Amino acid sequence: MNTLKYLSGYPAPVKEQVQRLISNNTLGEFLLKKYPAAHEIRSDKALYAYVMSLKNQFIRKSEPLSKVVYDDKLDVLHQALGLHSFVARVQGGKLKAKNEIRIGSVFKKVPIEFLKMITVHELAHIKEKQHNKAFYQLCQHMEPHYHQLEFDMRLYLTYLDLTGKLY
C-alpha cells in the first residue's frame, strides 16, 4: 500500500477501499464521474482574479495579497501543493510586508473544486498561520465541503502518481 502516500493519515478501511479501486482500475473512472471537467483558469492573471474574488467574498478585511501565481517548482521544492508566504522587507526607513500565494502548477488542469479547495486553504493561512481548529473552521466557512474535497484531491493525486495522467 505504499502507493497511498497521500492518504497516509486515513484509517485502514478507507485505504482498503481506495486500494480496491486501484486494483480494479476504476479510480480514474470514479473521479471522472464525480468531477468531469478541468477548469479554465490557466494564467497567473486569471488565478489572481479568482483568488481575489474568494478573498473579497470571505475575508475582505484581512491583509492584502501582493502576488498569486502558479509555481512549477512548488511540489518538488517544498513538498506542498500550495504555499502562503509572508514576506517582510525593510525599504528605506519603512517595513514593507507582503502576502503571497503560490499554487502548484498541477492545479492548472484539475476540476475547479480542487483549485477552490487549495485556494481556500492558502487564504485561510492569511488569518490562521497554523493548521489548528480555527484554521479548519475558516476553511469550512469558505468551502463547506472542504474536507471531502481535500480527500478527493488526495485520491486524484494518488491517481496522478499511478498513471501520470491529468484531466
Sequence and secondary structure as in RCSB ss.txt:
>XXXX:A:sequence
MNTLKYLSGYPAPVKEQVQRLISNNTLGEFLLKKYPAAHEIRSDKALYAYVMSLKNQFIRKSEPLSKVVYDDKLD
VLHQALGLHSFVARVQGGKLKAKNEIRIGSVFKKVPIEFLKMITVHELAHIKEKQHNKAFYQLCQHMEPHYHQLE
FDMRLYLTYLDLTGKLY
>XXXX:A:secstr
 TT GGGTTS HHHHHHHHHHHHTT HHHHHHHHS       SHHHHHHHHHHHHHHH TTS  EEEEEEETTHH
HHHS SEEEEEEEEEETTEEEEEEEEEEEGGGGGS HHHHHHHHHHHHHHHH  SSSHHHHHHHHHH TTHHHHH
HHHHHHHHHHHHH    
